[in-house]
Amino acid sequence: MRTRLELELAERAPFASGAQFGSAGSYERIKGRVTFGVDPEVRLEQRIVDLGKAPAGADGLVRVTADFLILKPIDMAAGNRRLFFDWANRGNKRCLQFFNDAPGSNDPTTVADAGNGFLMRRGYTVAWLAWQGDLMPGDGRLILDVPVATEGGRPITGPVRVEYIADRPGLTTFPLSGRASTRSYPAVSLDTARATLTRRRYAGSPRQAVPASDWMFARVEGGSGLDNQGAERAIVPSNVHIHVPAGFEPGWIYELVYEGRDPLVLGLGHLAVGEFISFLRYETADAAGNPNPLAGPEGGIEKAYGWGRSQTGRAIRDFVYSGYNADGEGRRVFDGIIPHVSGAGLMWMNHRFASVVSPAGQQYEDHFNAADRFPFSYASSRDHLTGRVDAILKRPETDPLVLHTQSATEYWQRRGSLVHTDTSGNDLAQPDGVRVYLWSSSQHFADPLVKTPARGICQQPHNVVWTSMLFRAMLDAMDAWATNGTPPPPSRIPRRADRTLVTAEEWRAAFPRIPGVAVPSGPNALPRLDFGPAFADGLLEEPPRVLPGPGYTVLVPAVDGDGNDIAGVRAPMVAAPLATYTGWNLRSRGFGHGAMHEFTGSTIPFPDTLEERHATGDPRRAVEERYPDRLAYAAAIRAAAEALVSERLMLAEDVERVVAAAESWGAPRHDVRA
């Protein structure tokens, strides 16, 4: 191995009170920290920005330490000898929530935390490792401690750009990072005249300067007062906070560009993941002689699969693209990867003063971030704007199998069409080892646990389409593919060739004219950005310059007469709909009116009755015209589910789950009063 790795176990205890998970039996939790000693002279590590400027020990190695957690069968021989790695999203453990329909938890210990037990019943060893180096401790997040780069012991400084969007009145203070969970790069000076704060109405609006006298580098500190004067408040100078005494006005995008210091060597996150998984797969002991907890006389791990969603879906794509799926011995790290809702993005991580926590760039929020950049596809293609030819998969000996899944939101907000088109919007055939699936009419975050849809600052209730059953089918398909060579179902995506992938104008012409429903101006455009000549070396100029002329072509799925996506994998709720389900939702007046909101989709209910339909002028058929009663609706859900099972896109065990949820008209996801 190219890195010295040492484990430190903090806990080894039964999981879920010793509950039995089918033939895999009982599980145990193994919790601890792992320290990596990285040689900055090794070839691969030289691509890590500022690694050569990180402090090293007497042995010449740079130290990085990460939290880890493993859930494994107590008897490894009873498991399936497969490792399932969850790239923790912003330090949060997600896979039990989505594969096991469990409540979200960063400290899974109980039977309830195991949900329906799917991963355990299949015999998987589940592992998490901290990989994001700019997180603060708290809420059980996994923490990766990376070094600060210096110039021979002297602080390194440079431009830092952050956006702030207030979602309610009265907010006066933010951490400079914009998020309480994320480390801020300290300002070199508290003099606001040496920084620039602007605000703008929409992402593309002109920047309006906020006078230096109207804000400060400071925080608010509160406490109880004396002499019956009530609570007190103090404004305290701070090099890691921004304070606007009059408050950040909701519905405006504030942008701060300041001189920061102490950049973190964040690119070490990919190396940590690759080395940890390689160790668990191939080694019997660490550098200090501590045994690999997954090795043993009965055999260790045979296959490893990686999964992540949103930010971590991008991390997976970037990990593979950057060459980390080959370990120091040239062995494959992951046999298969399942990036979910990543869109066409990579990571904004291996750059000086990067913000790993930041979203990749939506229509309204963080629009000018550097994450969405060529190459977008797993297949080789040519960037028509630059002439460059590249692909995410380009190392056949170590490239993993890929099941790329995305919701409708990725086509609207995350430039998802570029995953399977060239940069001009033409269909692009994918390599044999890749499948791409649109989960039709679903949204970016689809909580498996039933909830009444919220609206928040959006114009419509949030999208309620349930898709967790598709995750389980994907993992079974991946294991059959990697183990036996059984091909997974063919890609299910919208295509230009059959007119199911369309321009915004074509989509708008087909979307039903639902009374009182505003629609987006179009998908989140991808302009061509110039971050300066040193961008390739990890140094960014801020803010970037928007180059003139058209950018990359972003397309969206075509819709049927109900406004639901035609192509893709239709979850039972979409195949037998009670509403129009979209991947977009618009911001309400006062909160960026008319722009799409983050990663939020919409649920636009059908009229319950024919009488209501006529009264409102709704062009969509009423619920009572589709299903005579709730039992007919449940029967339609069953038929849709069984069709998906026959196509290997859903497991038979999930049929009764979705039917049971449908027997009350899908309440509380839906409120049908037919």
Secondary structure, 3 states (H helix, E strand, C coil): CCEEEEEEEEEEEEEHHHCCCHHHCCEEEEEEEEEEEECCCCCHHHHCCCHHHCCCCCCCCEEEEEEEEEEEECCHHHCCCEEEEECCECCECCHHHHHCCCCCCCCCCCCHHHCCCHHHHCCCEEEEECCCCCECCCCCCCCEECCECEECCEECEEEEEEEECCCCCCCCEEECCCCCCECCCCECCCCHHHCEEEEECCCCCCCEECCHHHCECEEEEEEECCCCCCEEEEEEECCCEEECCCCCCCCCEEEEEEEEECCECCCHHHHHHHHHHHHHHHCCECCCCCECCCCCCCCCCCEEEEEEECHHHHHHHHHHHCCCCECCCCCECCCEEEEECCCCCCCCCCCCCCCCCCCCCCCCCCCCCCCCCCCCCCCCEECCCCCCEECCCCCCCCCCEEEEEEEHHHHHHCCHHHHCECCCCCECCCCCCEEEEEECCCCCCCCCCCCCCCCCCECCCECCCCCHHHHHHHHHHHHHHHHHCCCCCCCECCCCCCCCEECHHHHHHHCCCCCCCCCCCCCCCECCEECCCCHHHCCCCCCCEECCCCCECCCEECECCCCCECCCECCHHHHCCCEEEECCCEECCCCCCCCECCCCCEEEECCCCHHHHHHHCCCCCCHHHHCCCHHHHHHHHHHHHHHHHHCCCCCHHHHHHHHHHHCCCCCCCCCCCC
